[in-house]
Amino acid sequence: MFTIDSNQVLLLSCLLLLIGVGTYLTYFRQQDTIDSLDKKIEAKKEEREQIRTLQANLTDATAKLKTVRQRWQTRYKVVPETISTPDIVGYLTELTQTGFKTFDITASGADAREGYSVYTFGAQGEAYFTSLYEFVWTIENNRPFYRVRNLDLNYLEERTTDEDSGRTTMDILVSFQMEVEAIYGAAKGVGGPDSRSSDRGEVEQLPVAQTAPSPPLPSSVLPTPAPEVNPFYPLVFEEVPPNQYGRLNVESAQLVSIIDGKAIFQTSDGLQRVGEGDRVYLGRIVEVDPAGGRVVARLNRGGIVDRVERTLNPESPLRQIRDGAGNSSEPE
């Protein structure tokens, strides 16, 4: 029969005592320490995730810094600390010397913004579209920091009759309204490329656009300095363009003869001689037929193209005569 002696009882008692004390210390006395350690472990995990996130952000920031630094080193706009009204008016006047019928400006005042200031002018007038396009291109792309806002254009057809000659001329213009903003008051040191960048040749090495005065930028990144088409030039005119160059009007003149491949027309100003390819009012001469006694002109009546044929009177004494051998002669 199994019996427990006093030593075994003592050992079992010590074991139970140790288990109880360990359980008490672990789950009661050291619970705060365990919770504190668990929190520290979680904090370390969060810190490790933050470090990974910061490393990824550092990589992105480094790439952005490289791009921004490259842009900064190749910038070309000049932002003065101060600017005066005469400076702005003089600059705009210089750009509108040619191609503008009128150019009226009014000062709208200065406006302080975060990090810079803007001086706004209202401008309106009349100009040829190509000249206005060149003005806007220069304002937007040259080194002085100006910009155009709220540009509004309208088609304008202007006819003028000279009192002395009686000739009428026609100009295809655009009337415009816009706002021109001059940027100034930037922080010191951000007015333009610094000397260190210039010394390294980072601006000068760029292929410069062939436009005078041209900004130090590659021509490939700039818009074309001249318009490819004039969207305000009508395809069909409401009225036929005037004969402002005083050319032969084949429709109103009288064809009186064809000599040596040239057509002779009688006009109010006298006789005029034209041949194939010669310009006439609204077009060109495309055919001179001595044998048939006819002249064909291709005319563009304000966008409507037509062929006009003028023939000699068969009984005209000035009509060219061909003999049996094919030689031409004129009656005496």
Secondary structure, DSSP 8 states (H G I E B T S, - for coil): -----HHHHHHHHHHHHHHHHHHHIIIIISHHHHHHHHHHHHHHHHHHHHHHHHHHHHHHHHHHHHHHHHHHHT---B--S---HHHHHHHHHHHTSSSEEEEEEEEEEEEEETTEEEEEEEEEEEE-HHHHHHHHHHHHHSSB-EEEEEEEEEEEEEEEE-TTT--EEEEEEEEEEEEEEEEE---TT-SS--HHHHHHTTTTTS---S-SS--SS-GGGS--SS-SS-TTS-SS-SS----TT----TTTSEEEEEETTEEEEEETTEEEEE-TT-EETTEEEEEEETTTTEEEEEEEETTEEEEEEEE--TT-TTS-EE-TTS-EE---
